[in-house]
Amino acid sequence: MLGNPTVKVALGCILALLGTGQAQATSLCAKDTITAVEMNHGEMLQFRLKSGRLFHLVLEDTEAAIIEKVEPGGIIYTFSARVRVDGQSMTLRRYVCSQECFYEPYVINGVRIWLDTVKEVFDLIPIRYPRKGNLQCLPRKSARLALQDAALRICPDETSPWIDDGRERLNVGDCYNGDDCYLGPYLGQACHVGLDVNHKKGSILSAPIAFDTHAYFNSLKAGDNNNRWRGVRRWPNGDVWALQSHHLIKLLVPPNGPLKMGTPYATTAGVHVGSHEHTHFEFKIGRLQQNRLGESTDDPNSIAIPIDFDDQSVQTQVNPEVLHLDPWIVFWQIFEDRKRRAGKICATMKPVEPGQTGQRLEFSAESSKPGVGRDSLSYYWTLGDGGWEQGPRISHVFSRAGVWPVTMVVDDGNHRAHCTQHVTISGDQVPMPVLALRAEDELTFRPRPVSAADTYGEPPRWIPHTLLFTARPSHPRPRSKIVYLTNIGGGALPAAEPPKICYEHAQSWLKTALKGHGNRQSLQVEVEATGVPPGIYSAVVSVECGTAMNSPQAFRVQLRVPETPAQSHVTVDDRDAGFYATPYFWVGHRFCRCPVERLGHNGFYLTNGGQALDGEFVRFAPDLAAGRYTVSFPEETPFSPDVEFNVRVRHRHGQRTLRIQPTLSRTIGVFDFGHGTEGFVEIHAANSNGLVVADALRFRRGS
């Protein structure tokens, strides 16, 4: 669809009209509750923030695709929306039935965006139980989104846990059979309208927000097969929320009246639960209907949410303005509020605004705090273009137009947290030199994909732009590494000055050497760990190139000196420290109906979904004693018969790329590896055929 020439021509005409100000746009203002909106291809939304600034979003295209079908088991699928935000194009992407379905929303130019669904999803997978209420979940247009000013919450009130069982995140494996997340294909067949969360029978549900009224709308008493509950909240701005929970055992408070936030209202997970004790959650948004004078009415029968409670016999018609949304949005705010109340480490930044090339933009941490028992935070920023900064407030110049993910990582010495906002930059490329740093094959230097979203609750693995070294007394000088001084502007870089090294731990274990001139400058980095006791040490290296923009630039070096010796027989699994997968591409399921023999090594694996995209890979980097190793895939890895892909091996004498057909042979080859973590093996998605599986890799010394 994205490559359809007719679509491209139509979009070109629409964007041309937008440029002349002749296109019709839907205009909405940010409220103190989130705004749900549906859009067709080519439509523009003009969203006014509380500051008065206008945010423009054009929906260019949408698509959906199945990643993997597991029989028996379920379906993982992905969907996306290509949008133009304040003149710059980017893709919003979602996954369903993998852990990534519990995601951090995109934050772009100060607007928080949840991509709820797109119409193509229902071309792939029909809706489950297509009765009138469930069909509301189908988007009436090409895509449904929810937006909010990033300076605001999803609602003005503090939230309380809906299920107070100590969870700090949701696990997709706890969504019934691992498939009943929002719009997850139930039993691999049809989209499930709400969100199921497994927990014990008799668990207590509490009101996550205050409700104006609440009651059962289906009940065993009325002859239904389930006890289904709905709470309705009418906000002062005219929005109406309906939150639902199903499979309830008993109401703990009288129905048809107000319910305070935090009040236990029912026991749950005991009626018509199927194969797992669980509760089903739904979230709907509507508006108070208006009279002919345009004024809101207080008549409860005019609420644009069906409140057909059994005891009231109120049967209001489903209004076209009622929109289903992913209940994850409510849970996201609940977890965020709970995290702050508990004093967990927190990373938030002040909302950013769009900018121009050559303009110095300011970024600052906001409401970030260390965890309980810690006094201070360290702040590390990556700007998406190779730039890196430190401190709670930084500035940066972007040399090229586009959408740039700005990520802040905070570290309190015990835990890390991070947050990302996207900023759009317009204008011509800067003609003067602009300094950035690059290090080939160093994972911490990899730029963040613009379309990537973070999976909720997963802390950053590393501090960005950190060279990682492993040394032992038997091997105190690991292989040196190269950092390239890159010019992302015009002209030539001035000569770099001798680097400055600031040790955070210990002294004199790091050496650097400048090489080259102009735009071919580099910095060789070496570690000398002789006599350094076991532990983890770090230093910051700062490089300055005269008048170049964004100069000086810096990076970290981390030296790990383990107490334990290196191993000669190692299996690197997808959950181990030596495993890395490029973000927001490789995904895996937790389907509990899947046969054990197809669950992979240690019961889990990742897959590329048959997408042969450049730049996407997984890496297995073991900590080895030097020697010759046979490298192979475990027999448990569930490769499909027709799969083949490229594997890149970096060994002691260089690197080699091989074409692998794992169903013919599980052995990749025999290679010499140096000491520690200097070697690795990568599986590449590019040029692959079939469903590539990334699971585990075995390294055994001796040929």
C-alpha positions in Angstrom: 0.0 0.0 0.0 2.8 2.4 0.9 4.2 2.1 -2.6 0.9 2.5 -4.4 1.5 5.3 -7.1 -2.1 6.4 -6.9 -1.7 6.9 -3.1 1.5 8.8 -3.6 0.0 11.2 -6.2 -3.0 11.8 -3.9 -0.8 12.5 -0.9 1.3 14.8 -3.0 -1.8 16.8 -3.9 -2.9 16.9 -0.3 0.5 18.1 1.0 0.7 20.7 -1.7 -2.7 22.1 -0.6 -1.4 22.0 3.0 1.6 24.1 1.9 -0.7 26.8 0.5 -3.1 26.7 3.5 -6.0 25.5 1.3 -6.6 22.1 2.9 -9.4 21.5 5.4 -8.2 20.4 8.8 -9.8 19.1 12.0 -9.0 21.5 14.8 -9.0 20.3 18.4 -7.6 21.8 21.6 -5.7 19.8 24.2 -7.9 19.2 27.3 -7.1 17.9 30.8 -8.2 14.5 29.5 -6.8 12.7 26.5 -8.3 13.3 23.1 -9.3 10.3 21.0 -9.5 10.9 17.2 -10.0 8.9 14.1 -8.5 10.0 10.7 -8.5 8.9 7.1 -5.5 9.0 4.8 -4.7 12.5 3.8 -6.6 14.2 6.7 -4.9 16.7 8.9 -5.3 17.3 12.6 -4.5 20.7 14.0 -4.0 20.3 17.8 -3.7 23.3 20.0 -1.5 22.8 23.1 -2.1 24.5 26.4 0.8 26.8 25.6 -1.1 28.0 22.5 1.3 26.3 20.0 -0.3 24.4 17.1 0.7 20.9 16.4 0.0 19.6 12.9 -0.4 15.9 12.1 -1.3 14.4 8.6 -2.1 10.7 8.3 -0.3 9.6 5.2 -0.8 5.9 5.2 -1.4 2.8 7.3 -0.7 -0.9 7.1 -0.7 -4.1 9.1 1.0 -7.5 8.7 1.2 -10.8 10.5 4.6 -11.5 12.1 4.1 -15.1 13.1 1.4 -17.7 13.3 1.9 -20.4 15.9 -0.5 -23.4 15.6 -1.6 -24.2 18.2 -0.7 -21.0 20.0 -1.7 -17.7 18.4 -0.7 -14.8 16.1 1.7 -11.9 16.5 1.0 -9.0 14.2 2.2 -5.5 13.7 0.5 -2.3 12.4 1.8 1.1 11.6 0.8 4.6 10.6 3.0 6.9 8.5 2.4 10.4 9.6 3.7 13.9 8.8 4.3 15.8 11.9 4.8 19.6 11.6 6.1 19.0 8.1 8.3 16.0 8.8 7.5 12.4 8.0 7.9 9.4 10.4 6.3 6.1 11.1 4.4 5.1 14.3 4.5 1.3 14.9 2.8 -1.1 17.2 3.0 -4.9 18.0 0.3 -7.1 19.3 0.7 -10.3 21.3 4.3 -9.6 22.2 5.6 -7.7 25.2 5.9 -4.6 23.1 2.1 -4.3 23.2 2.7 -2.6 26.6 4.6 0.3 25.3 5.6 3.9 26.1 3.6 6.3 24.0 5.4 8.4 21.4 6.1 12.0 22.4 6.6 14.2 19.4 7.0 18.0 19.6 5.4 18.1 23.0 2.4 15.8 22.2 2.0 12.3 23.6 0.5 9.9 21.0 -0.9 6.4 21.4 -1.5 4.7 18.1 -4.6 2.7 19.0 -5.3 0.7 15.8 -5.6 0.9 12.0 -8.4 -0.5 9.8 -6.0 -3.0 8.0 -5.8 -5.0 11.2 -9.4 -6.2 10.8 -8.7 -7.2 7.2 -6.2 -9.7 8.6 -8.1 -10.7 11.7 -11.9 -10.3 12.3 -13.4 -9.0 15.5 -14.4 -11.6 18.2 -18.1 -11.8 19.1 -19.2 -9.1 16.5 -22.1 -7.9 18.5 -23.1 -4.2 18.6 -20.9 -3.2 21.5 -17.8 -5.0 20.3 -18.1 -3.6 16.7 -17.5 -0.1 18.3 -13.9 -1.3 18.5 -13.6 -1.2 14.7 -12.2 2.1 13.6 -14.6 4.1 11.4 -11.7 5.6 9.6 -8.2 4.5 8.6 -6.7 4.9 12.0 -7.6 5.7 15.6 -5.2 7.6 17.9 -5.2 9.2 21.3 -3.3 12.4 21.9 -2.5 14.6 24.9 -0.3 17.6 25.6 2.8 16.0 27.0 2.8 18.5 29.9 -0.5 16.9 31.1 -1.7 13.5 32.4 -4.3 11.4 30.7 -6.8 12.9 33.2 -6.5 15.6 35.9 -7.0 13.2 38.9 -4.3 11.0 40.4 -5.0 7.3 39.6 -5.1 4.3 41.9 -4.2 0.7 41.1 -7.1 -1.2 39.5 -5.7 -4.5 40.7 -3.6 -3.8 43.8 -1.4 -6.9 43.6 2.0 -5.2 43.6 2.6 -5.3 39.8 4.8 -2.6 38.4 4.1 -3.6 34.8 2.0 -6.1 32.8 3.3 -9.3 31.2 1.9 -10.4 27.9 2.2 -14.0 29.1 -0.5 -13.1 31.8 -3.0 -12.1 29.1 -5.2 -15.2 29.3 -3.3 -17.6 27.0 -0.7 -15.0 26.2 -3.0 -13.7 23.4 -5.7 -11.6 25.0 -4.0 -8.2 25.1 -6.1 -5.4 23.5 -7.0 -6.6 20.0 -4.9 -9.8 20.4 -6.2 -12.6 18.3 -8.1 -14.8 20.8 -7.1 -18.5 20.2 -5.3 -17.2 17.1 -8.6 -16.5 15.3 -10.3 -13.2 16.2 -9.5 -9.8 17.7 -10.2 -9.6 21.5 -11.8 -6.3 22.3 -10.5 -5.7 25.8 -7.5 -6.6 27.9 -7.4 -9.8 30.0 -5.1 -10.0 33.0 -4.7 -13.3 34.8 -4.8 -13.3 38.6 -6.3 -15.3 41.5 -9.9 -15.9 42.0 -11.2 -13.5 44.7 -8.8 -10.7 43.9 -10.1 -7.3 44.8 -10.7 -4.6 42.2 -10.5 -0.9 43.3 -11.7 2.2 41.5 -8.7 3.6 39.5 -10.5 7.0 39.2 -13.6 8.5 40.9 -16.9 7.5 39.2 -20.2 9.3 39.1 -22.1 6.1 39.0 -21.4 2.4 38.5 -23.2 -0.9 38.3 -23.5 -4.3 36.5 -24.7 -4.0 32.9 -24.7 -7.8 32.6 -25.2 -10.2 35.5 -25.9 -13.7 36.5 -28.9 -12.4 38.3 -30.3 -11.0 35.1 -29.7 -14.3 33.3 -26.4 -13.4 31.6 -23.4 -15.7 31.6 -21.2 -13.2 33.3 -21.0 -10.3 35.8 -19.9 -7.3 33.7 -19.4 -4.0 35.5 -19.1 -0.4 34.2 -18.1 2.8 36.0 -18.9 6.1 34.3 -17.1 9.4 34.9 -18.3 12.7 33.5 -15.4 15.2 33.4 -16.0 18.9 33.8 -14.7 19.5 30.2 -17.6 17.4 28.8 -15.7 14.1 28.2 -17.3 10.9 29.5 -15.2 7.8 30.4 -16.6 4.3 30.8 -14.2 1.8 32.4 -15.4 -1.8 32.4 -14.3 -5.0 34.3 -15.8 -8.4 33.6 -15.8 -11.8 35.4 -16.7 -10.2 38.8 -17.8 -12.4 41.7 -19.5 -9.9 44.0 -19.9 -6.1 44.3 -18.5 -4.8 47.6 -20.4 -1.4 47.4 -24.0 -0.5 46.5 -24.5 0.2 42.8 -26.0 3.2 41.1 -24.1 5.8 43.0 -20.7 7.6 43.2 -17.5 5.7 43.8 -14.4 7.3 45.2 -11.0 6.7 43.7 -9.2 3.8 45.5 -12.5 2.3 46.8 -12.5 -1.5 46.6 -15.7 -2.3 44.6 -15.6 -6.0 43.7 -14.1 -9.4 44.0 -13.2 -10.8 40.6 -11.8 -13.6 38.5 -14.4 -16.1 39.4 -17.2 -16.1 36.9 -17.1 -17.6 33.4 -13.3 -17.3 33.4 -12.5 -20.2 31.0 -9.0 -21.8 31.3 -7.4 -19.0 33.4 -8.8 -17.0 36.3 -8.7 -13.5 35.0 -10.4 -10.1 34.7 -11.3 -8.5 31.4 -10.9 -4.7 31.1 -12.3 -2.1 28.6 -11.9 1.6 28.2 -14.3 3.9 26.2 -14.4 7.6 25.7 -17.4 9.7 24.7 -18.8 13.3 25.0 -21.8 14.8 26.8 -24.4 15.4 24.1 -25.3 19.1 23.5 -28.7 20.7 23.2 -29.6 22.8 20.2 -28.0 25.8 21.7 -24.7 24.0 21.8 -24.8 23.7 25.6 -24.0 20.5 27.5 -26.9 18.9 29.3 -26.8 17.2 32.7 -29.4 14.6 31.6 -27.7 11.2 32.3 -29.6 9.7 29.4 -27.7 12.0 27.0 -24.3 10.7 27.9 -22.6 9.4 24.8 -21.7 6.2 26.5 -24.1 3.2 26.9 -25.0 3.0 30.6 -27.5 0.2 30.3 -27.2 -0.9 34.0 -29.5 -3.8 34.9 -31.0 -2.0 37.9 -31.6 1.3 36.1 -32.9 -0.2 32.8 -31.3 2.9 31.1 -30.8 2.0 27.5 -29.1 4.9 25.8 -28.2 4.5 22.1 -24.5 4.0 21.2 -23.3 7.4 20.0 -20.9 7.7 17.0 -18.6 9.8 19.2 -18.0 6.8 21.5 -14.5 5.4 20.9 -12.9 2.3 22.3 -9.3 2.7 23.4 -6.7 0.3 24.7 -7.0 -0.1 28.5 -3.3 -0.1 28.6 -3.5 3.7 28.5 -5.2 3.7 31.9 -2.8 1.1 33.2 0.2 3.1 31.9 -0.9 6.1 34.0 -1.6 3.9 37.0 1.9 2.5 36.9 3.4 5.9 36.4 1.6 7.3 39.4 2.4 4.3 41.5 6.1 4.5 40.5 6.3 8.1 41.7 4.5 7.5 44.9 6.8 4.6 45.7 9.9 6.7 45.1 11.2 4.7 42.2 13.8 6.2 39.9 12.1 8.4 37.4 13.2 10.0 34.1 11.1 12.8 32.5 12.1 15.7 30.4 10.5 19.1 29.6 8.3 18.9 26.5 10.3 19.9 23.4 9.2 22.1 20.5 10.1 21.9 16.8 13.2 23.6 15.6 15.3 24.7 12.6 18.7 23.5 11.3 21.5 25.6 12.8 19.3 26.7 15.8 20.6 25.9 19.3 17.8 24.0 21.1 17.6 23.6 24.9 16.6 20.3 26.6 16.1 19.8 30.3 15.2 17.1 32.7 11.9 17.7 34.5 10.6 15.9 37.6 13.4 13.3 37.3 14.5 11.8 40.6 16.7 9.0 42.0 15.3 5.9 43.6 14.7 5.4 47.3 17.9 5.7 49.3 19.9 7.5 46.5 20.8 11.1 46.6 21.7 12.2 43.1 21.3 11.4 39.4 23.7 11.4 36.5 22.1 12.5 33.2 23.2 11.2 29.7 21.6 12.4 26.5 21.7 11.0 22.9 20.3 13.3 20.2 19.7 10.8 17.4 22.3 12.3 15.1 25.4 11.1 16.8 25.5 13.8 19.4 25.9 13.0 23.2 25.7 15.3 26.2 25.7 15.1 30.0 23.9 17.0 32.7 20.3 17.9 33.6 20.2 20.8 31.0 21.9 20.6 27.7 21.8 22.4 24.3 22.3 21.0 20.8 22.3 22.1 17.2 20.8 19.8 14.5 22.5 20.1 11.1 19.9 18.3 9.0 16.1 18.3 8.7 14.1 15.3 9.9 12.7 13.7 13.0 15.2 13.1 15.7 14.7 11.0 18.9 16.1 12.7 21.9 16.7 10.2 24.7 17.7 11.0 28.3 19.1 8.2 30.5 19.4 8.8 34.2 21.5 6.7 36.6 21.5 6.9 40.4 24.3 4.5 40.9 21.9 1.6 41.5 19.2 1.8 38.8 18.6 3.5 35.5 15.6 4.9 33.8 15.1 6.7 30.5 12.6 8.6 28.4 12.5 9.7 24.7 10.9 12.6 22.9 11.0 13.2 19.2 11.7 16.7 17.8 11.1 17.7 14.2 13.7 19.9 12.5 13.2 21.8 9.3 15.5 23.8 7.0 18.6 23.3 4.8 21.7 21.4 5.9 24.1 23.4 7.9 27.1 24.4 5.7 29.7 24.6 8.5 31.3 21.6 10.3 29.3 19.8 13.0 31.0 17.3 15.3 29.5 13.9 16.1 31.1 10.7 17.3 30.7 7.2 15.8 32.1 3.8 16.7 31.6 0.9 14.4 30.2 -2.3 15.9 29.7 -0.6 19.3 26.1 -1.3 20.3 25.9 1.7 22.7 26.7 4.0 19.7 23.9 2.7 17.5 21.4 5.5 16.7 17.9 4.9 17.9 15.4 4.1 15.1 12.9 6.9 14.7 9.9 4.6 14.7 11.0 2.6 17.8 9.0 2.9 21.0 10.1 1.6 24.4 8.6 -1.4 26.0 7.2 -0.3 29.4 9.2 -1.1 32.5 12.4 -2.2 30.8 15.3 -0.1 32.0 18.1 0.9 29.6 20.7 -1.8 29.4 23.7 0.6 29.0 24.6 4.2 29.3 24.7 5.4 25.7 28.0 6.1 23.9 30.0 3.8 26.2 32.9 1.7 25.0 32.8 -1.6 26.9 36.0 -3.5 27.7 36.5 -6.7 29.6 39.9 -7.5 31.0 41.4 -10.0 33.4 44.9 -10.5 35.0 45.5 -13.1 32.4 44.6 -10.7 29.6 45.0 -7.1 30.9 45.1 -5.4 27.5 41.9 -6.2 25.4 41.7 -5.2 21.8 41.7 -1.5 21.2 38.7 0.3 19.8 38.3 3.2 17.4 36.0 6.3 17.8 35.5 8.3 14.6 35.2 12.0 14.7 32.4 12.5 12.1 31.4 15.7 10.4 27.6 15.8 9.9 27.6 19.3 8.6 29.6 20.9 5.7 33.2 21.9 5.2 36.0 20.2 7.1 36.5 19.5 10.8 39.2 21.6 12.5 42.0 19.6 14.0 41.0 17.9 17.3 42.8 18.9 20.5 44.3 16.2 22.7 41.4 14.5 24.5 40.6 15.1 28.1 40.0 12.1 30.3 38.0 12.3 33.5 38.1 9.2 35.6 35.1 8.3 37.6 36.8 5.3 39.2 40.5 4.6 39.7 43.2 6.2 37.5 45.6 5.7 34.6 44.1 2.6 33.0 43.0 4.3 29.8 45.1 5.6 26.8 44.0 7.5 23.7 45.7 8.5 20.5 44.5 10.9 17.8 44.9 9.9 14.2 44.2 11.6 10.8 43.1 15.1 9.9 40.1 17.0 8.6 37.1 14.8 8.1 39.2 11.6 8.6 40.1 12.0 12.2 39.7 9.2 14.7 40.7 8.3 18.2 42.2 5.0 19.2 41.2 3.9 22.7 43.2 1.4 24.7 42.8 -0.1 28.2 45.7 -1.2 30.4 44.3 -3.2 33.4 47.5 -4.6 34.8 47.2 -4.5 38.6 43.6 -3.3 38.5 41.5 -5.2 41.1 38.2 -6.8 40.1 35.4 -4.3 39.7 33.8 -2.0 37.2 35.5 1.3 36.3 34.5 4.2 34.1 35.9 7.3 32.6 34.6 10.1 30.3 36.7 11.2 27.3 36.0 14.6 25.8 37.1 15.6 22.3 37.1 19.2 21.0 37.4 20.3 17.4 37.8 24.1 17.5 34.9 26.0 16.1 32.9 23.0 14.9 29.2 23.1 16.1 28.4 20.8 19.0 32.0 20.7 20.0 33.2 19.3 22.4 31.7 15.9 22.2 32.3 13.1 24.7 31.9 9.4 25.3 32.3 7.0 28.2 34.6 4.1 28.6 33.7 1.2 31.0 36.2 -1.4 32.1 34.9 -4.6 33.6 37.4 -6.7 35.5 35.5 -9.9 36.5 36.5 -12.0 39.6 35.5 -15.2 37.8 37.6 -16.8 35.0 36.4 -16.8 31.4 34.6 -20.0 30.3 35.3 -22.4 27.5 31.7 -23.8 27.1 29.1 -21.0 26.9 25.5 -20.9 25.7 24.2 -17.3 25.1 20.4 -17.2 25.3 18.1 -14.4 24.3 17.8 -13.4 28.0 21.5 -13.2 28.7 23.8 -10.2 29.0 25.7 -11.3 25.9 22.6 -11.1 23.7 21.4 -8.0 21.8 18.6 -7.5 19.3 18.1 -4.3 17.4 15.1 -2.6 19.1 11.5 -2.7 18.0 12.0 -5.3 15.3 12.7 -8.7 16.8 9.6 -9.8 18.8 8.5 -13.0 20.6 5.3 -14.5 22.0 4.3 -16.0 25.3 1.5 -18.3 24.0 0.8 -20.9 26.7 -1.0 -23.2 24.2 2.2 -23.6 22.2 3.7 -27.1 22.5 6.8 -27.2 24.7 9.0 -28.6 21.9 8.2 -25.4 19.9 9.0 -22.9 22.6 12.8 -22.7 21.9 15.7 -22.7 24.3 14.6 -21.8 27.8 11.0 -21.4 26.6 11.3 -18.2 24.5 12.7 -16.9 21.2 12.5 -13.9 19.0 11.7 -13.7 15.3 12.0 -11.2 12.4 8.5 -12.0 11.1 9.9 -12.8 7.7 11.0 -9.2 7.2 14.3 -9.0 5.3 15.2 -5.5 6.4 18.7 -3.9 6.3 20.3 -2.9 9.5 18.3 -5.4 11.7 20.3 -8.1 13.5 20.8 -10.0 16.7 24.2 -10.4 18.3 25.6 -13.2 20.6 28.7 -12.0 22.4 30.0 -14.6 24.9 32.7 -14.0 27.5 35.2 -16.6 26.5 38.7 -17.9 27.3 40.9 -17.5 24.2 40.8 -20.6 21.9 39.1 -22.4 19.0 35.4 -22.8 19.3 32.6 -24.7 17.5 29.6 -22.5 17.2 26.2 -24.0 16.8 22.4 -23.6 17.3 20.7 -25.7 20.0 18.4 -28.4 18.8 15.5 -26.7 20.7 15.4 -23.7 18.3 12.3 -24.1 16.2 13.5 -23.2 12.7 11.1 -23.4 9.8 12.1 -25.8 7.0 12.7 -23.1 4.3 14.6 -20.5 6.4 18.0 -19.3 5.4 20.0 -16.2 6.5 23.4 -14.6 6.7 25.6 -14.9 9.8 28.5 -12.6 10.5 31.3 -13.8 12.8 33.9 -11.5 14.2 36.8 -13.7 15.4 40.4 -13.2 16.4 41.7 -12.9 12.8 39.0 -10.7 11.4 35.4 -11.4 10.3 33.5 -13.7 8.0 30.0 -13.8 6.6 28.3 -17.2 5.9 25.0 -18.3 4.4 23.2 -20.6 6.9 20.4 -23.1 6.4 19.9 -24.3 10.0 17.6 -27.2 9.2 20.4 -28.8 7.1 23.0 -28.2 9.8 22.9 -26.6 13.2 26.7 -25.9 13.1 27.8 -22.5 11.9 31.5 -23.3 11.9 34.8 -23.4 13.9 36.5 -20.1 14.7 39.3 -18.7 16.9 38.1 -16.2 19.4 40.2 -13.9 21.6 39.8 -13.5 25.3 36.7 -12.0 26.9 34.0 -10.3 24.8 36.0 -9.3 21.8 34.3 -11.7 19.4 30.6 -12.2 18.5 28.2 -13.9 16.1 25.3 -12.0 14.4 22.2 -13.2 12.6 21.1 -10.7 10.0 17.6 -10.0 8.8 18.8 -8.5 5.5 18.7 -10.9 2.5 17.1 -13.6 4.6 14.4 -16.0 3.4 11.5 -17.3 5.6 11.0 -16.8 9.4 14.3 -16.2 11.0 14.5 -17.2 14.7 16.9 -15.7 17.2 17.0 -18.0 20.2 20.4 -19.2 21.6 23.9 -20.0 20.4 26.5 -22.5 21.8 30.2 -21.9 21.9 32.3 -25.0 22.7 36.1 -24.9 22.8 37.9 -27.6 20.9 37.4 -28.6 17.2 
